[in-house]
Amino acid sequence: MLEPLALFLVSHNRRIPIHASAIRAGETAILFAERSGAGKSSLALAAD
């Protein structure tokens, strides 16, 4: 129930929700955006 509400609030404020994971490499942020279950978290954990 919270997910639809969160998506509504994000899109209502002219933002685009992204299903992603991210890591920091020095001064750079690297974003892994993909569908659910694609391994974003595993890739971020392996890269850390």
ABEGO torsion letter per residue (X at the ends): XAAAAAAAAAAAAGBBBBBBBBBBBEABBBBBBBBBGAGAAAAAAAAX
